[in-house]
Amino acid sequence: MLQITDQATIHLLHARTESGFDKTAGARFVRSSTGIGLTFAATPQEGDQVLAASALPIYVADEVSAALDRAVIDVTADNGEPRLVLRPQGKG
């Protein structure tokens, strides 16, 4: 099952606010033209996997659930700016 670090949760909470969504909206991972994309949604879509994170609902679209099944979403610095990264579980 997908895991999200505390740092990634904090980053997503800030991104949600900056995107103009209220505090009930969840982060939704979907297929994009470049791989896996992120959007925010008030509710999950039919077929989404719903993960209960402490401060942020996470919705995983069916078309990316297998790719994210054993992944960890974390944050790294990219030119001084935080950026979400995807890595396999069990890797530091």
N, C-alpha and C positions, 0 to 999 in steps of 0.2 A: 504494500500500500504506500502511496505517495507520502513523503514526509516533508515538512516545511520547518526550517530553523526559526528560532525566535527572531533573529536578525532579519530574515526574509519577511516574516509576519509584520514586523515594524515597518520595513520598507514598503510593503503592500498597503498597509494602513495609511501611510503618508501619500502614496500614489493615488489611493482611492479618494482621499480628501482633495488632493490637487486636481483630480479629474472631475470634481464637482458632484460626486456621489455621496449619499448620506451614509450614516454609520451602520445601516442595516444591509447595505449592498455587499455582495460577496465577490471575491476574485474568481474569475472563470478562465480556465485554460482550455484553449481551442486549437484546432489546426489552422495554420496561417500559410501564406505563400512561402515563408522561409523556414517553416518547421512548426514549432509550438508557439502560439501567441497567447497574450494575456488581454483580457478585457474585464470589465466589471458589470455585474448584473444584479438587479433587485431580487431575483429568484432564479433557481436553477431551471435549466431547460429540460424537457422530457428526455430521459436517458442519461442525464448527467449523474456522475458519481458525486456524492456530497460528503465532504470531510468536515468534521467539526473541529475547528481550530479554536483556541481559547478566545480570541478577540476578533476573528475574521472567518466568516464562512468561506469555504473553498469548494468550487464546482469544477469538475473535470469532465469535459465533453467526451462522449463515448468514443469518438474517433481518435482520441489521444490517450485514453485510459491505459491501454496496454503499454504504450511507450513510457508512461509515467509511473507504472505500477511499482517499480523497485527503484525509484529515483528520490533524490533529496533536492529541494529547491533551497538555495542559499543565496547570500549576497557577497559580492567581491567588489573591490575598488577598481574602477577602470578610468585612468587619468584623473584620479581623485573623486570621481563620481560613483555612487553605489550602482551596482548592476546585478540583476538576478542571474544566477547560474544554475544549471542542472547538472547533477553528478550522480553516479551510482551510489546506492546505499552501501555503507561500510567503508567508504573512502573519505579521508580527512581533508 
